[in-house]
Amino acid sequence: MEKRISGHTGLMGLFGTPVGHSGSPAMYNFSFQHDGLDYAYLAFDVNVEQMPKVIETIKLLNMRGGNFTMPCKNIAAELVDQLSPAAEIIGACNVFVNDGGVLTGHITDGVGFVKNLELNGVPVKDKKVVVLGAGGAATAIHVQLALDGAKEVKIFNIKDEFYERAEGTREKLAEKCLDCLVTVEDLADKEKLEEAVRNCDILVNATIMGMKPHEDVTLVDKSLFRRDLVVADTVYSPEKTKMILEAEEAGCKAIGGVGMLQQQGAVNYELFVGKKMPLEEYQKFQASQTK
């Protein structure tokens, strides 16, 4: 497919760091071309300190929409003009839509993650889930799991500012999702982590471990994997992280992060342009490129 950028081409983009590995530009640009929409989507490597200038630039260039990724999701929620209800609860946003200079932040990480599980035959209702991590994407997953009927969500994170934020999320969910027990534990407490993994139905890595330059890192010893455990990762580059490979070797149902990215992308695309994303066509295109 060929598309020429014109003087009318609208700009969308991804902001965060690192972004060089991102599959978002290829996915959105294919979809724009497929649907005959005059937009281009680029990736911009920026840090948290640069985000105020990023917001100014988005408005200056009249960018229709785009995405925020780690580590910029939380600061983005503070800088946009308004937030969707879910983004307000979570205190982070991974999507923005620009309507006449008014930026609205949305959070779609959790929706994409849960949809990907369901497409792989793993409903979350009444399940016990262990989630490693408490950053922006992880928090969206915590909230969506609880909203979609998980029985337990056990959050493990190191003792940092995200740990404190997770405790705040737990308090909010205690009020809004009475049937879901949410707990927050120190990731350094190996005994509690091992016990939680042994007793859960789904284990989720929602940290950057497994992503470049941490490809050789996994937070859970493979001896804890068992055949009736579902192991899911939010990292999509590499497509199979060390944790996913070890889970497959142990006979677990292992679900990588690519599907989450695609399902999340479909939700984002509709927010951007008001149309269903041609996801099936994009998947066929991807497959043709690997032959």
Contacts in CASP RR format, 6 or more apart in sequence:
PFRMAT RR
TARGET T0000
AUTHOR 0000-0000-0000
METHOD contacts of the structure
MODEL  1
MEKRISGHTGLMGLFGTPVGHSGSPAMYNFSFQHDGLDYAYLAFDVNVEQ
MPKVIETIKLLNMRGGNFTMPCKNIAAELVDQLSPAAEIIGACNVFVNDG
GVLTGHITDGVGFVKNLELNGVPVKDKKVVVLGAGGAATAIHVQLALDGA
KEVKIFNIKDEFYERAEGTREKLAEKCLDCLVTVEDLADKEKLEEAVRNC
DILVNATIMGMKPHEDVTLVDKSLFRRDLVVADTVYSPEKTKMILEAEEA
GCKAIGGVGMLQQQGAVNYELFVGKKMPLEEYQKFQASQTK
1 30 0 8 1.000
1 33 0 8 1.000
1 34 0 8 1.000
2 33 0 8 1.000
3 29 0 8 1.000
3 32 0 8 1.000
3 33 0 8 1.000
5 40 0 8 1.000
6 38 0 8 1.000
8 38 0 8 1.000
9 38 0 8 1.000
9 39 0 8 1.000
9 40 0 8 1.000
10 38 0 8 1.000
10 39 0 8 1.000
10 40 0 8 1.000
10 62 0 8 1.000
10 63 0 8 1.000
10 64 0 8 1.000
11 39 0 8 1.000
11 40 0 8 1.000
11 41 0 8 1.000
11 42 0 8 1.000
11 61 0 8 1.000
11 63 0 8 1.000
11 64 0 8 1.000
12 28 0 8 1.000
12 39 0 8 1.000
12 40 0 8 1.000
12 41 0 8 1.000
12 42 0 8 1.000
12 63 0 8 1.000
12 64 0 8 1.000
12 65 0 8 1.000
12 66 0 8 1.000
12 272 0 8 1.000
13 24 0 8 1.000
13 25 0 8 1.000
13 41 0 8 1.000
13 42 0 8 1.000
13 43 0 8 1.000
13 44 0 8 1.000
13 63 0 8 1.000
13 65 0 8 1.000
13 66 0 8 1.000
13 67 0 8 1.000
14 22 0 8 1.000
14 24 0 8 1.000
14 25 0 8 1.000
14 41 0 8 1.000
14 42 0 8 1.000
14 43 0 8 1.000
14 44 0 8 1.000
14 66 0 8 1.000
14 67 0 8 1.000
14 68 0 8 1.000
14 69 0 8 1.000
15 44 0 8 1.000
15 46 0 8 1.000
15 51 0 8 1.000
15 54 0 8 1.000
15 66 0 8 1.000
15 67 0 8 1.000
15 68 0 8 1.000
15 69 0 8 1.000
15 72 0 8 1.000
15 76 0 8 1.000
16 44 0 8 1.000
16 45 0 8 1.000
16 46 0 8 1.000
16 47 0 8 1.000
16 68 0 8 1.000
16 69 0 8 1.000
16 70 0 8 1.000
16 71 0 8 1.000
16 72 0 8 1.000
17 45 0 8 1.000
17 46 0 8 1.000
17 47 0 8 1.000
17 70 0 8 1.000
17 71 0 8 1.000
17 72 0 8 1.000
18 45 0 8 1.000
18 212 0 8 1.000
19 43 0 8 1.000
19 44 0 8 1.000
19 45 0 8 1.000
19 69 0 8 1.000
20 43 0 8 1.000
20 45 0 8 1.000
21 211 0 8 1.000
21 212 0 8 1.000
21 237 0 8 1.000
22 43 0 8 1.000
22 69 0 8 1.000
22 237 0 8 1.000
23 236 0 8 1.000
23 237 0 8 1.000
23 261 0 8 1.000
24 41 0 8 1.000
24 43 0 8 1.000
24 67 0 8 1.000
24 261 0 8 1.000
24 265 0 8 1.000
25 41 0 8 1.000
25 42 0 8 1.000
25 43 0 8 1.000
27 261 0 8 1.000
27 262 0 8 1.000
27 265 0 8 1.000
27 282 0 8 1.000
28 39 0 8 1.000
28 41 0 8 1.000
28 265 0 8 1.000
28 269 0 8 1.000
28 272 0 8 1.000
29 40 0 8 1.000
29 41 0 8 1.000
30 278 0 8 1.000
30 281 0 8 1.000
30 282 0 8 1.000
30 285 0 8 1.000
31 37 0 8 1.000
31 269 0 8 1.000
31 277 0 8 1.000
31 278 0 8 1.000
31 282 0 8 1.000
32 38 0 8 1.000
32 39 0 8 1.000
32 40 0 8 1.000
32 41 0 8 1.000
32 273 0 8 1.000
34 278 0 8 1.000
34 281 0 8 1.000
34 282 0 8 1.000
35 273 0 8 1.000
35 275 0 8 1.000
35 278 0 8 1.000
37 273 0 8 1.000
39 64 0 8 1.000
39 272 0 8 1.000
39 273 0 8 1.000
41 66 0 8 1.000
44 54 0 8 1.000
46 54 0 8 1.000
46 72 0 8 1.000
47 71 0 8 1.000
47 72 0 8 1.000
48 71 0 8 1.000
48 72 0 8 1.000
48 75 0 8 1.000
51 72 0 8 1.000
51 75 0 8 1.000
51 76 0 8 1.000
51 79 0 8 1.000
52 79 0 8 1.000
54 72 0 8 1.000
55 76 0 8 1.000
55 79 0 8 1.000
55 80 0 8 1.000
55 103 0 8 1.000
57 63 0 8 1.000
58 65 0 8 1.000
58 96 0 8 1.000
58 98 0 8 1.000
58 103 0 8 1.000
59 98 0 8 1.000
59 101 0 8 1.000
59 103 0 8 1.000
62 98 0 8 1.000
62 100 0 8 1.000
62 101 0 8 1.000
63 98 0 8 1.000
64 97 0 8 1.000
64 98 0 8 1.000
64 272 0 8 1.000
65 95 0 8 1.000
65 96 0 8 1.000
65 97 0 8 1.000
65 98 0 8 1.000
65 272 0 8 1.000
66 95 0 8 1.000
66 96 0 8 1.000
66 97 0 8 1.000
66 268 0 8 1.000
66 272 0 8 1.000
67 94 0 8 1.000
67 95 0 8 1.000
67 96 0 8 1.000
67 268 0 8 1.000
68 76 0 8 1.000
68 93 0 8 1.000
68 94 0 8 1.000
68 95 0 8 1.000
68 96 0 8 1.000
69 94 0 8 1.000
70 135 0 8 1.000
70 136 0 8 1.000
70 137 0 8 1.000
70 208 0 8 1.000
73 92 0 8 1.000
73 93 0 8 1.000
73 94 0 8 1.000
73 107 0 8 1.000
73 135 0 8 1.000
73 136 0 8 1.000
73 137 0 8 1.000
74 91 0 8 1.000
74 92 0 8 1.000
74 135 0 8 1.000
74 136 0 8 1.000
74 165 0 8 1.000
76 92 0 8 1.000
76 93 0 8 1.000
76 94 0 8 1.000
76 96 0 8 1.000
76 105 0 8 1.000
77 83 0 8 1.000
77 87 0 8 1.000
77 88 0 8 1.000
77 90 0 8 1.000
77 91 0 8 1.000
77 92 0 8 1.000
77 93 0 8 1.000
77 105 0 8 1.000
80 93 0 8 1.000
80 96 0 8 1.000
80 103 0 8 1.000
80 104 0 8 1.000
80 105 0 8 1.000
81 101 0 8 1.000
81 102 0 8 1.000
81 103 0 8 1.000
81 104 0 8 1.000
82 102 0 8 1.000
82 103 0 8 1.000
82 104 0 8 1.000
82 105 0 8 1.000
83 91 0 8 1.000
83 93 0 8 1.000
83 104 0 8 1.000
83 105 0 8 1.000
83 106 0 8 1.000
84 93 0 8 1.000
84 104 0 8 1.000
84 105 0 8 1.000
84 106 0 8 1.000
84 107 0 8 1.000
86 106 0 8 1.000
86 107 0 8 1.000
86 140 0 8 1.000
86 143 0 8 1.000
87 93 0 8 1.000
87 105 0 8 1.000
87 106 0 8 1.000
87 107 0 8 1.000
89 143 0 8 1.000
89 172 0 8 1.000
89 176 0 8 1.000
90 107 0 8 1.000
90 136 0 8 1.000
90 139 0 8 1.000
90 140 0 8 1.000
90 143 0 8 1.000
90 169 0 8 1.000
91 107 0 8 1.000
91 139 0 8 1.000
92 107 0 8 1.000
92 135 0 8 1.000
92 136 0 8 1.000
92 139 0 8 1.000
92 140 0 8 1.000
93 105 0 8 1.000
93 106 0 8 1.000
93 107 0 8 1.000
94 106 0 8 1.000
94 107 0 8 1.000
94 108 0 8 1.000
94 109 0 8 1.000
94 136 0 8 1.000
94 137 0 8 1.000
94 140 0 8 1.000
94 264 0 8 1.000
95 105 0 8 1.000
95 106 0 8 1.000
95 107 0 8 1.000
95 108 0 8 1.000
95 268 0 8 1.000
95 271 0 8 1.000
96 103 0 8 1.000
96 104 0 8 1.000
96 105 0 8 1.000
96 106 0 8 1.000
97 103 0 8 1.000
97 104 0 8 1.000
97 105 0 8 1.000
97 106 0 8 1.000
97 271 0 8 1.000
97 272 0 8 1.000
106 268 0 8 1.000
106 271 0 8 1.000
107 140 0 8 1.000
108 140 0 8 1.000
108 264 0 8 1.000
108 265 0 8 1.000
108 267 0 8 1.000
108 268 0 8 1.000
108 271 0 8 1.000
109 136 0 8 1.000
109 137 0 8 1.000
109 140 0 8 1.000
109 141 0 8 1.000
109 234 0 8 1.000
109 260 0 8 1.000
109 264 0 8 1.000
110 137 0 8 1.000
110 140 0 8 1.000
110 141 0 8 1.000
110 143 0 8 1.000
110 144 0 8 1.000
110 145 0 8 1.000
110 264 0 8 1.000
111 140 0 8 1.000
111 144 0 8 1.000
111 263 0 8 1.000
111 264 0 8 1.000
111 267 0 8 1.000
112 260 0 8 1.000
112 263 0 8 1.000
112 264 0 8 1.000
112 265 0 8 1.000
112 267 0 8 1.000
113 137 0 8 1.000
113 140 0 8 1.000
113 141 0 8 1.000
113 144 0 8 1.000
113 204 0 8 1.000
113 232 0 8 1.000
113 234 0 8 1.000
113 260 0 8 1.000
113 263 0 8 1.000
113 264 0 8 1.000
114 124 0 8 1.000
114 141 0 8 1.000
114 144 0 8 1.000
114 145 0 8 1.000
114 148 0 8 1.000
115 260 0 8 1.000
115 263 0 8 1.000
116 232 0 8 1.000
116 255 0 8 1.000
116 257 0 8 1.000
116 259 0 8 1.000
116 260 0 8 1.000
116 262 0 8 1.000
116 263 0 8 1.000
117 123 0 8 1.000
117 124 0 8 1.000
117 202 0 8 1.000
117 230 0 8 1.000
117 232 0 8 1.000
117 255 0 8 1.000
118 124 0 8 1.000
119 259 0 8 1.000
119 263 0 8 1.000
120 253 0 8 1.000
120 255 0 8 1.000
122 202 0 8 1.000
122 230 0 8 1.000
122 232 0 8 1.000
122 253 0 8 1.000
122 255 0 8 1.000
124 145 0 8 1.000
124 148 0 8 1.000
124 149 0 8 1.000
124 150 0 8 1.000
124 202 0 8 1.000
125 148 0 8 1.000
125 149 0 8 1.000
125 150 0 8 1.000
126 149 0 8 1.000
126 150 0 8 1.000
126 151 0 8 1.000
127 150 0 8 1.000
127 151 0 8 1.000
127 152 0 8 1.000
127 201 0 8 1.000
127 202 0 8 1.000
128 150 0 8 1.000
128 151 0 8 1.000
128 152 0 8 1.000
128 154 0 8 1.000
128 199 0 8 1.000
128 200 0 8 1.000
128 201 0 8 1.000
128 202 0 8 1.000
129 145 0 8 1.000
129 150 0 8 1.000
129 152 0 8 1.000
129 153 0 8 1.000
129 154 0 8 1.000
129 200 0 8 1.000
129 201 0 8 1.000
129 202 0 8 1.000
129 203 0 8 1.000
129 204 0 8 1.000
130 154 0 8 1.000
130 156 0 8 1.000
130 193 0 8 1.000
130 196 0 8 1.000
130 197 0 8 1.000
130 200 0 8 1.000
130 202 0 8 1.000
130 203 0 8 1.000
130 204 0 8 1.000
131 138 0 8 1.000
131 141 0 8 1.000
131 142 0 8 1.000
131 145 0 8 1.000
131 153 0 8 1.000
131 154 0 8 1.000
131 155 0 8 1.000
131 156 0 8 1.000
131 204 0 8 1.000
131 206 0 8 1.000
132 138 0 8 1.000
132 156 0 8 1.000
132 157 0 8 1.000
132 187 0 8 1.000
132 203 0 8 1.000
132 204 0 8 1.000
132 205 0 8 1.000
132 206 0 8 1.000
132 207 0 8 1.000
132 209 0 8 1.000
132 219 0 8 1.000
132 220 0 8 1.000
133 155 0 8 1.000
133 156 0 8 1.000
133 157 0 8 1.000
133 162 0 8 1.000
133 166 0 8 1.000
133 187 0 8 1.000
133 205 0 8 1.000
133 206 0 8 1.000
133 207 0 8 1.000
134 142 0 8 1.000
134 155 0 8 1.000
134 157 0 8 1.000
134 162 0 8 1.000
134 163 0 8 1.000
134 165 0 8 1.000
134 166 0 8 1.000
134 169 0 8 1.000
134 184 0 8 1.000
135 157 0 8 1.000
135 162 0 8 1.000
135 165 0 8 1.000
135 206 0 8 1.000
136 162 0 8 1.000
137 206 0 8 1.000
137 234 0 8 1.000
138 155 0 8 1.000
138 157 0 8 1.000
138 162 0 8 1.000
138 206 0 8 1.000
138 207 0 8 1.000
138 234 0 8 1.000
139 165 0 8 1.000
139 166 0 8 1.000
139 169 0 8 1.000
141 204 0 8 1.000
141 206 0 8 1.000
141 234 0 8 1.000
142 153 0 8 1.000
142 155 0 8 1.000
142 166 0 8 1.000
142 169 0 8 1.000
142 173 0 8 1.000
142 182 0 8 1.000
143 169 0 8 1.000
143 173 0 8 1.000
145 153 0 8 1.000
145 180 0 8 1.000
146 153 0 8 1.000
146 173 0 8 1.000
146 176 0 8 1.000
146 177 0 8 1.000
146 180 0 8 1.000
146 182 0 8 1.000
147 176 0 8 1.000
147 177 0 8 1.000
149 177 0 8 1.000
149 179 0 8 1.000
149 180 0 8 1.000
150 180 0 8 1.000
151 179 0 8 1.000
151 180 0 8 1.000
151 181 0 8 1.000
152 180 0 8 1.000
152 181 0 8 1.000
152 182 0 8 1.000
152 183 0 8 1.000
152 200 0 8 1.000
153 173 0 8 1.000
153 180 0 8 1.000
153 181 0 8 1.000
153 182 0 8 1.000
153 183 0 8 1.000
154 182 0 8 1.000
154 183 0 8 1.000
154 185 0 8 1.000
154 196 0 8 1.000
154 200 0 8 1.000
155 166 0 8 1.000
155 169 0 8 1.000
155 170 0 8 1.000
155 182 0 8 1.000
155 183 0 8 1.000
155 184 0 8 1.000
155 185 0 8 1.000
156 185 0 8 1.000
156 186 0 8 1.000
156 187 0 8 1.000
156 192 0 8 1.000
156 193 0 8 1.000
156 196 0 8 1.000
157 163 0 8 1.000
157 166 0 8 1.000
157 184 0 8 1.000
157 186 0 8 1.000
157 187 0 8 1.000
158 186 0 8 1.000
158 187 0 8 1.000
158 188 0 8 1.000
159 186 0 8 1.000
159 188 0 8 1.000
163 184 0 8 1.000
163 186 0 8 1.000
166 184 0 8 1.000
167 184 0 8 1.000
169 182 0 8 1.000
170 182 0 8 1.000
170 183 0 8 1.000
170 184 0 8 1.000
173 180 0 8 1.000
173 182 0 8 1.000
174 182 0 8 1.000
185 192 0 8 1.000
185 193 0 8 1.000
185 196 0 8 1.000
186 192 0 8 1.000
187 193 0 8 1.000
187 219 0 8 1.000
193 220 0 8 1.000
194 221 0 8 1.000
194 224 0 8 1.000
197 203 0 8 1.000
197 220 0 8 1.000
197 224 0 8 1.000
197 229 0 8 1.000
198 224 0 8 1.000
200 229 0 8 1.000
201 228 0 8 1.000
201 229 0 8 1.000
201 230 0 8 1.000
202 229 0 8 1.000
202 230 0 8 1.000
202 231 0 8 1.000
202 232 0 8 1.000
203 220 0 8 1.000
203 229 0 8 1.000
203 230 0 8 1.000
203 231 0 8 1.000
203 232 0 8 1.000
204 232 0 8 1.000
204 233 0 8 1.000
204 234 0 8 1.000
205 218 0 8 1.000
205 219 0 8 1.000
205 220 0 8 1.000
205 232 0 8 1.000
205 233 0 8 1.000
205 234 0 8 1.000
205 235 0 8 1.000
205 241 0 8 1.000
205 243 0 8 1.000
206 234 0 8 1.000
207 219 0 8 1.000
208 214 0 8 1.000
208 235 0 8 1.000
209 217 0 8 1.000
209 218 0 8 1.000
209 219 0 8 1.000
209 235 0 8 1.000
209 241 0 8 1.000
209 243 0 8 1.000
210 216 0 8 1.000
210 217 0 8 1.000
210 218 0 8 1.000
210 233 0 8 1.000
210 235 0 8 1.000
210 238 0 8 1.000
210 241 0 8 1.000
210 242 0 8 1.000
210 243 0 8 1.000
211 235 0 8 1.000
211 237 0 8 1.000
211 241 0 8 1.000
212 237 0 8 1.000
212 238 0 8 1.000
215 238 0 8 1.000
215 241 0 8 1.000
215 242 0 8 1.000
216 242 0 8 1.000
217 242 0 8 1.000
218 241 0 8 1.000
218 242 0 8 1.000
218 243 0 8 1.000
218 246 0 8 1.000
219 243 0 8 1.000
220 243 0 8 1.000
222 246 0 8 1.000
222 247 0 8 1.000
222 249 0 8 1.000
222 250 0 8 1.000
225 231 0 8 1.000
225 246 0 8 1.000
225 247 0 8 1.000
225 250 0 8 1.000
225 251 0 8 1.000
225 252 0 8 1.000
226 250 0 8 1.000
226 252 0 8 1.000
227 250 0 8 1.000
227 251 0 8 1.000
227 252 0 8 1.000
229 247 0 8 1.000
229 252 0 8 1.000
229 253 0 8 1.000
230 252 0 8 1.000
230 253 0 8 1.000
230 254 0 8 1.000
230 255 0 8 1.000
231 243 0 8 1.000
231 244 0 8 1.000
231 247 0 8 1.000
231 252 0 8 1.000
231 253 0 8 1.000
231 254 0 8 1.000
231 255 0 8 1.000
232 254 0 8 1.000
232 255 0 8 1.000
232 256 0 8 1.000
232 257 0 8 1.000
233 241 0 8 1.000
233 243 0 8 1.000
233 244 0 8 1.000
233 255 0 8 1.000
233 256 0 8 1.000
233 257 0 8 1.000
234 257 0 8 1.000
234 260 0 8 1.000
235 241 0 8 1.000
235 256 0 8 1.000
235 257 0 8 1.000
236 256 0 8 1.000
236 257 0 8 1.000
236 258 0 8 1.000
236 259 0 8 1.000
236 260 0 8 1.000
236 261 0 8 1.000
239 256 0 8 1.000
239 257 0 8 1.000
239 258 0 8 1.000
240 248 0 8 1.000
240 254 0 8 1.000
240 256 0 8 1.000
241 256 0 8 1.000
244 254 0 8 1.000
244 255 0 8 1.000
244 256 0 8 1.000
245 254 0 8 1.000
247 254 0 8 1.000
248 254 0 8 1.000
262 279 0 8 1.000
262 282 0 8 1.000
262 283 0 8 1.000
265 277 0 8 1.000
266 276 0 8 1.000
266 277 0 8 1.000
266 279 0 8 1.000
269 275 0 8 1.000
269 276 0 8 1.000
269 277 0 8 1.000
270 276 0 8 1.000
270 277 0 8 1.000
END
